Amino acid sequence: MNHWEFRPIARSDFPLLGRWLLQPHVRRWWDDDASPEGIEADYGACVDGTEPAQVFIASRNGRPAGLAQRLRWHDYPDYLREMETVCPVPAGAFSIDYLIGEQAAAGQGWGTEMIAAFTRMLWQDHRAAPAVIVPIHANNIASWRMLERVGFRRIATGMLTPDNPADDGRHVVYRVDRPA
């Protein structure tokens, strides 16, 4: 059994994140600027606690393997309004994003393990969260299949602003509700 741990991202993680963001399997779906200045601009406020999103380095069996982040939909009103054109979002619901850093680890089931562990942690940390709702670009089949393997179900399809401007807006939306 593989063990996953999540710790809040620190500035000392920025060089590692920069390397991960340059990996082809990550770069395709994460259009973040991998330069030190770009990473500071995108993640510095999360480190400082002035950004409501929570970003973590995910370690598998003690070794950094990926990044996982979570956000409460209602902390991002513009994003919430756009999402509600596709499906309803209950108060207190979260979304997650994730990546496995190294190309050699992609396709090995690590993403599925990480999402399952991260979702369990979210339920523990945010006892009032009723659901996790995740929009995924329709072409990112590997990502939405990982969600399906851990119990998320497709609830909607629609047009949303893509993370990568090279993509069109077609998205599928997945949801998992808090376990009883």
C-alpha positions in Angstrom: 0.0 0.0 0.0 1.4 3.4 -1.0 1.3 6.2 1.6 0.5 9.8 0.5 1.2 12.9 2.6 0.4 16.5 1.8 2.2 19.5 3.1 1.5 23.1 2.3 3.7 24.4 -0.5 6.7 26.5 0.5 8.9 28.8 -1.6 11.7 26.3 -1.2 9.4 24.0 -3.4 9.3 26.5 -6.3 12.4 25.1 -8.1 10.9 21.6 -8.0 7.5 22.9 -9.2 9.2 24.8 -12.0 10.8 21.5 -13.2 7.4 19.8 -13.0 5.7 22.5 -15.0 8.1 22.0 -17.8 7.4 18.3 -18.1 5.4 17.7 -21.4 2.5 15.8 -19.6 2.1 18.7 -17.2 2.7 21.5 -19.6 -0.1 20.3 -21.9 -2.7 21.0 -19.2 -1.1 23.6 -16.9 -0.3 26.8 -18.7 1.6 28.2 -15.7 4.7 30.2 -16.2 7.5 28.0 -15.0 10.0 30.8 -14.5 10.9 31.8 -10.9 9.0 35.0 -11.4 6.0 33.3 -12.8 5.8 30.7 -10.0 6.1 33.5 -7.4 3.3 35.3 -9.1 1.1 32.2 -9.3 1.9 30.6 -5.9 3.5 33.2 -3.7 0.2 34.4 -2.3 -0.8 30.8 -1.4 2.4 30.4 0.5 1.7 33.8 2.3 -1.9 32.8 3.1 -3.3 35.8 1.2 -4.9 33.6 -1.5 -7.7 31.4 -0.4 -6.6 28.4 -2.5 -4.6 25.8 -0.6 -1.7 24.3 -2.4 0.2 21.2 -1.3 3.2 19.2 -2.3 2.1 15.6 -2.5 4.6 13.0 -1.4 4.3 9.3 -2.2 6.1 7.0 0.3 8.1 10.0 1.5 9.2 11.4 -1.9 7.7 14.5 -3.6 5.6 13.2 -6.4 3.1 15.9 -7.3 1.0 19.0 -6.5 -2.5 19.1 -5.3 -4.6 22.1 -4.6 -8.1 22.8 -3.3 -10.3 25.8 -3.3 -13.8 26.6 -2.0 -15.9 27.7 -5.0 -17.5 30.5 -3.1 -14.1 32.1 -2.4 -13.9 32.8 -6.2 -17.2 34.6 -7.2 -16.3 35.1 -10.8 -15.3 31.5 -11.2 -18.4 30.3 -9.4 -20.7 32.4 -11.6 -19.1 30.9 -14.7 -19.4 27.4 -13.3 -23.1 27.9 -12.4 -23.8 28.4 -16.0 -23.0 24.8 -16.4 -24.2 23.2 -13.2 -25.3 24.2 -9.7 -22.6 24.5 -7.0 -23.8 24.0 -3.4 -22.6 26.4 -0.7 -19.3 25.1 0.9 -18.4 22.9 -2.1 -14.7 22.6 -3.2 -12.8 22.0 -6.3 -9.4 20.3 -6.7 -6.5 20.4 -9.2 -3.6 18.0 -9.3 -0.6 16.9 -11.2 2.0 14.2 -11.0 5.4 15.8 -11.5 7.6 13.4 -13.3 6.9 12.1 -16.8 8.1 8.6 -15.8 5.4 8.4 -13.0 2.5 9.4 -15.3 0.3 6.5 -16.3 1.3 4.4 -13.3 -1.8 4.9 -11.1 -0.2 7.5 -8.9 -2.7 10.2 -9.9 -5.6 8.0 -8.9 -4.0 7.2 -5.6 -3.2 10.9 -5.0 -6.7 12.1 -5.8 -8.2 9.5 -3.5 -5.9 10.4 -0.6 -6.3 14.2 -1.2 -10.1 13.9 -1.3 -10.1 11.9 2.0 -8.0 14.7 3.6 -10.4 17.3 2.3 -13.3 15.6 4.0 -11.3 15.5 7.2 -10.1 19.1 7.1 -13.4 20.6 5.9 -16.2 18.8 7.7 -18.9 21.1 6.3 -17.9 20.6 2.7 -20.9 18.8 1.0 -19.2 18.0 -2.3 -16.1 18.3 -4.5 -16.9 19.6 -8.0 -14.2 19.5 -10.6 -14.3 20.8 -14.2 -11.9 19.1 -16.6 -11.2 19.9 -20.2 -13.1 17.4 -22.3 -9.9 16.3 -24.1 -8.1 15.5 -20.8 -9.3 12.0 -20.7 -6.7 10.7 -18.4 -7.6 13.2 -15.7 -11.4 12.6 -15.8 -10.8 8.8 -15.8 -8.8 9.2 -12.6 -11.7 11.0 -11.0 -14.1 8.2 -12.1 -11.8 5.6 -10.6 -12.1 7.2 -7.2 -15.9 7.6 -7.3 -16.5 11.0 -8.9 -19.4 11.0 -11.4 -20.0 13.1 -14.4 -22.7 15.6 -13.7 -22.5 18.1 -16.6 -20.8 19.2 -19.8 -20.4 22.8 -20.9 -18.3 25.6 -22.0 -15.9 27.2 -19.5 -12.8 29.3 -19.9 -9.9 26.8 -20.5 -6.8 26.7 -18.3 -4.7 26.6 -21.4 -5.6 29.2 -24.0 -4.7 26.7 -26.8 -7.8 24.8 -25.9 -11.4 25.4 -26.7 -13.9 25.7 -23.8 -15.4 22.2 -23.8 -15.4 20.8 -20.3 -16.8 17.9 -18.4 -17.7 18.3 -14.8 -17.3 15.7 -12.1 -18.7 15.6 -8.6 -18.3 13.4 -5.5 -20.5 14.0 -2.4 -19.3 13.7 1.2 -19.5 10.1 2.3 -22.3 9.3 4.7 
